Structure formats: structure tokens, C-alpha cells
Amino acid sequence: MSVAPHEAVSAAIAAARKGGRTALVGFLTAGFPRRERFRDDLAAVAAAADVVEVGVPFSDPMADGTTIQRASFAALANGVTLPWILGEVAAVTATGGAPILLMSYLNPLLAYGLERLPRAAAAAGIAGFIVPDLPFEERAELKAALDREGLALVQMVTPVTPRERLERLCADARGFVYAVTMTGTTGKAAAVPDDVLAYMDRVRAAARVPVCAGFGIRSREQVDRFAGHVDGVVVGSALVEVLERGEDPRAFLASLR
Amino acid sequence: MTSASGAAATAAASVPDRRGRFGPFGGRYVPETLVAALDRLQAGIDRYLASEDFQAEFRSELATWVGRPTALTHALTLSRRWGADVWLKREDLAHTGAHKINNAIGQTLLAKRLGAKRIIAETGAGQHGVASAAAAARVGLPCTVYMGAVDVERQAPNVGRMKLLGATVVPVTSGDATLRVAIDEALRDWVADPEGTYYSIGSAVGPHPYPYLVRELQSVIGREARAQMLERTGALPDAAFACVGGGSNAIGLFHPFLEDAGVRLVGIEAGGRGQGLGDNAASLTYGTPGVLQGSYTLILQDEHGQVRETHSVSAGLDYSGVGPEHAYLLRTGRVAYEAASDAEALDALVECARYEGILPAIETAHAFAGARRYAASHPGARILIGCSGRGDKDMPILQRTVLEGLA
């Protein structure tokens, strides 16, 4: 029996943990810095990370800080679209590598059509979606559509999510729970105080799938602080900057382990 | 009026539902970080908005600080020129020069009750920025205003006013550097401090409960105008016109008339320089459904769901989306929406200034352009125009456009 895509995501994180590592979820914006390099960049990240998030650029990235905003606007100027991304991702998933999620604001998904999106995404080898402007209360239609193909809809929780709500969100999560480390946008490096670790512990106690911390994770020191409190960490803006500088993403991800 | 539009009128008075839906439109599409903040805002609205304590303070501030009720002016010369009976609801006479102050003081009084430590706001034309700065100064809270860099330049007089009123003005340079990116940046600020910061949104847009809250605070316009029309003319208007960017002055004027099925309500959008994507800011006329900045509404977007830059001569209408209640009122047919071009608006502005001694904002002039068009095909009609703001702030752009032509 084949494993559902959302289970493959959870399993990839669990496998890293079993190997004594904190899993690395690597994020890159599709088509940035160069459209023609995206397939190679994606393959490199998929070879070095445990799970990959591919950012679908959007005109109004309200949850993102300056790096991913810049990457989004540049990718749009490069003519990157969701149909193009699906084609590029399909070429990479055909050769194996880490499970790939799409990180997209809701509107590009609505424009593509929620009816045809899940099948097209599954056909491209995509394992699920992260939609930062789709809160729990508004997600029913997309969730039902993704469930038909066994795709994950990764749930985000934050330090200001009330406890009772946190439990409701975690109970229903698939793939992994994306525990945002702070109030704020992506990319800004932050210290990891004890109360953040205590919050991660609460998330983990409530979750039935792995928990990954994300936002502002840039260094080995931060990854070490989170070790034992989460199953994985999401590295986004820092990885986008590595790619922007033309450096090797494999070496950077290895430096975080 | 048909019975179908009568039913539409009744249905329109009872939205939104508890999830912030106006029919299919509205809702709450925000990062998880803001959900609890919006829940607190909703709880604050439930607790305070209808309370006698809040309403007494709000009414008192409107009367003694804003200067309400604003006048209803009989536009005698426009009436003669247009062959109609034209009345102006003078929000341009409200403190700080536009209707924006009704919402700004209301939200700031609410923010104080919610224990906010600072106010943030976005602004396009600068009117909501000035109103927010003034309200924050009045209530005693610090204020930061996000404003597109292009708007900072074209509405320079208002930037100086905000600074004098004690606000910090942050120019936003991303995208087309106008209202939409200012809202994005204000949302990012709020995400960073959802507990101490109160986001005072300037139009009937954004996630639930903002479109509802702004409508409730702006409905004073239509309540006053309705009573004043009855008192002065003994009848309701045949038609009422308001300009629509995000749509706060329009919903404020229209809402108290929704159940008056005999009153035709018309919102006038910014037709800019043409019908093409990017040439106008007329989301209701040319837009398609999508999610922008917290709500499902009609937006100007490309086939891939990317929100497109807009064009309008008026900074206050230069926005890719529109309040979800307007999308709903368009769909039910209760309100009609049309576009007026840059040229039509400037022409109407000059006419109003020359013949009524009133210099309206360029935004407001769009409503005059729509009303003039209506008068041409409805001789003798009694017309109410929402004169939403004054045009002093527009002097730099008027200098470059109409004044050069007059010279």
C-alpha cells in the first residue's frame, strides 16, 4: 500500500529524528534569484534538506519580511507562475529527494482553481501546502480538496495562539505543525529565550504529527537551542539569501546540522 | 423599484454574519498571529460599541471635536446647470477635512478601551493618516502612519500635517508605493505586536470585523443625511452618489438608505485613464473575486491571482480591492457601481469649485461626475452627493493638471 503524501512528510521528519538529528525544512522562492536556475537550486535543496518548501511568489506577501518580499517581487518580474512551478517541481520530484511542499498565499491558489489544484499538485509530486493567510476557520474548502489526494495542509501556530485554540489546531494537523517562533514576519534573526522553548514543548505535547519551528532561524546555535523541543526547523530567508549570493545551499544546510 | 430589489434591500441590512460574511464576500484571511487580535477586537466591539458609555463619548467627540452634524448644502447653481435638485452632504466640513475622522476617532476611542499602547494606520490620500494622527493626539496615544512613497510625494501637505499632529510617517517603497503596499506594511507591523498595537484601518476593507466596524462608525453620515433630506425637502432623494475606493464614505452614506427601496444608490469608482488592467482602480467595475488583505472581495488581478497595480489621479481611490460589503451590494443589485475617468473627475471638481464655492477632493469629485451623468438622463431628479472631503490636500496635483490648463 502506498504512503499518502502527507504521511511521507511526517515520515521524513521522523526519520531525521530517528537518526538523532533535528530535521531541516529548507525554503526557497520559486524562480529566484534566476528562473533558469530554479530546477538545479531545487534539486540541490531537496538533496540536502529533509523537507522542502517552495515559495509561490505573490504580489502582497503580508507575512513575509524583506528577504522573501524581495524574492517574491523579483520572481514575479521573472514571469514565475504557479503552472510553471508545477512543471519545474515535477521534473525534480521524478528523480526522488525530500518531500516538497508549496508555500503559497491563498489568492494564487484560488486563481488556479481549488477544484483542479490537488490533482495537478499530486501529479507534480507535491506533498502538500502551507498557506500563511488561511486561518483554521477559513480552510474547509481547501482542506477538503487536498484530502482527496492525501495532501497535507500544514497548520501554523504562534506564541500568541491561545492554549485551547492551539490544542484544536494541533489535533487536526497533517504533515507537521509549523510553530512560528515569534510574533513578526519571516527572516528576522531572533534569540531563542526559554519561554519560546516552553511554548514549543506545549505545541509538541498537543501535536500528533512532528513539530517544526520556523521564522528567523539562521544559525547552528539557534538550531541547537531548539533541539529536543521540536522535531525540525524551517530555514527560509537565510537559505534564500544563500541562493541569492550564488553560494552552495548544500554547504549552508550542512553547516546547520 | 421591483420587489426583488426590495428583498435585496432587506437582506442587505442584516449582514455580515458572525464569520464576517456578506453573502460570499468578506471573511478573515490573515496569518494565525492576528487571529487572536481580531478575536479581541470582535469581543471589544461586542462589549463597547453599543454600550451607552462608549456611544456617549463617541457622540460627544463627534459633536464637539469633529463638528457634527455636518451641513447639508443645497447646490443651487449645480441644480440649475444640471437640471436637477442637487444636495451635498458636507463631510468636507468635518474636522481634518474629510469623513475619515468619524472612523478614526471611533476606532481610537475603542483602542483606548482595549488597552492599546499605540495606534498604527495606513493612508493613501493622507486623509486617514491625518485623521488617525489627530485622533491619537486627542486620546493620548502614539501613532505611526504607513504611506506609499508615491503618495507621500503627491499628498505632501498632509504629510506635514501628520507630523505636526505628532505622528511618525513611514514611507513604503515596495510595489507601486501606494495604498495597497501601505496596508501590507501596516499589517506586518501589527503582526510584530498584535497585543500592544491597535491597527486603525482607514476604510471598510480588511479582515472581519473591520468592514463591519468601519461601516458602523461611518453610518453617521447617512443617518444625518437622511434626516436632513427629510427635514429640508420633505422627501428622500431619488438617488445618492458617493465615490468608492475602499468604500468607507460610500457605505457610511448608503447603509442607512439600504431599506429605502426607492432611493437609487450609486458608487462611483476611479476609472483612471481607461479600462485596461493597470489603467484604473475600479475593482467593482472591472475586478474579479479573490482574497486581498484579509477579505474575499472583488480585486484587480491577473489570471494567476497576482494583484495588479492601479492608476487613478486620486490617491485615495488608488486601490486594487474594495470593501467586501460593496462586492455584496453589487451582486444583490441594491447598489449600482460605475466608473468616472480622471478627466471627468477633474472636470467635475472645477465645476463644483467654480459654481458652488466648494473645492472637493479629487476622490470626491468622482461622485460629482457620476451624479452629473445621472442628472443628464433624469431631469428634475433629487440627487444627494456625498461630499466626502475637501481638496486642499490636492493642490500639488491640481497645480500640475487643471491649473496649468487654466493658465
Contacts between the chains, C-beta under 8 A, distances in Angstrom:
chain1	res1	chain2	res2	distance
A	58	B	305	7.8
A	58	B	306	6.9
A	59	B	175	7.1
A	59	B	306	4.6
A	59	B	307	4.4
A	59	B	308	7.5
A	60	B	180	6.9
A	60	B	181	7.9
A	60	B	184	5.4
A	60	B	292	6.5
A	60	B	293	6.6
A	60	B	307	5.6
A	61	B	184	7.6
A	62	B	31	7.2
A	62	B	184	5.0
A	62	B	187	4.6
A	62	B	188	6.3
A	62	B	191	7.6
A	62	B	293	7.0
A	63	B	31	4.5
A	63	B	33	7.8
A	63	B	188	7.8
A	63	B	191	6.7
A	65	B	188	7.6
A	69	B	174	6.3
A	73	B	174	7.0
A	73	B	175	7.3
A	76	B	306	6.2
A	81	B	304	4.7
A	82	B	304	6.2
A	82	B	305	7.9
A	83	B	304	7.9
A	105	B	291	7.8
A	106	B	29	6.0
A	106	B	291	4.8
A	107	B	290	4.9
A	107	B	291	4.8
A	107	B	292	6.7
A	107	B	299	7.9
A	107	B	301	7.0
A	107	B	305	4.2
A	107	B	306	7.9
A	107	B	307	7.1
A	108	B	304	6.0
A	108	B	305	4.0
A	108	B	306	7.1
A	109	B	305	7.4
A	110	B	289	7.8
A	110	B	290	5.8
A	110	B	291	6.3
A	110	B	305	6.0
A	111	B	290	6.8
A	111	B	301	6.9
A	111	B	303	6.6
A	111	B	304	5.5
A	111	B	305	2.9
A	112	B	304	7.7
A	112	B	305	7.2
A	132	B	31	5.4
A	133	B	29	4.8
A	133	B	30	6.1
A	133	B	31	6.1
A	133	B	291	7.0
A	133	B	294	7.7
A	134	B	29	6.4
A	135	B	28	6.5
A	135	B	29	7.3
A	135	B	30	6.3
A	135	B	31	7.7
A	135	B	32	5.8
A	135	B	35	5.2
A	136	B	32	7.7
A	136	B	35	7.8
A	137	B	19	6.9
A	137	B	28	6.8
A	137	B	35	7.9
A	138	B	27	5.7
A	138	B	28	6.5
A	138	B	29	6.0
A	156	B	31	7.3
A	156	B	32	4.7
A	157	B	32	6.3
A	158	B	31	7.9
A	158	B	32	5.1
A	158	B	33	4.6
A	160	B	33	6.1
A	160	B	36	5.3
A	160	B	37	7.6
A	160	B	194	5.8
A	160	B	195	6.6
A	161	B	32	6.2
A	161	B	35	7.3
A	161	B	36	6.5
A	162	B	36	5.8
A	165	B	35	7.7
A	165	B	36	7.5
A	169	B	32	7.8
A	180	B	32	7.1
A	180	B	33	6.7
A	183	B	33	5.5
A	183	B	191	6.4
A	183	B	192	5.7
A	183	B	193	6.5
A	183	B	194	5.9
A	183	B	195	7.9
A	184	B	33	7.9
A	184	B	191	6.0
A	184	B	192	4.3
A	185	B	188	5.0
A	185	B	191	6.0
A	185	B	192	7.0
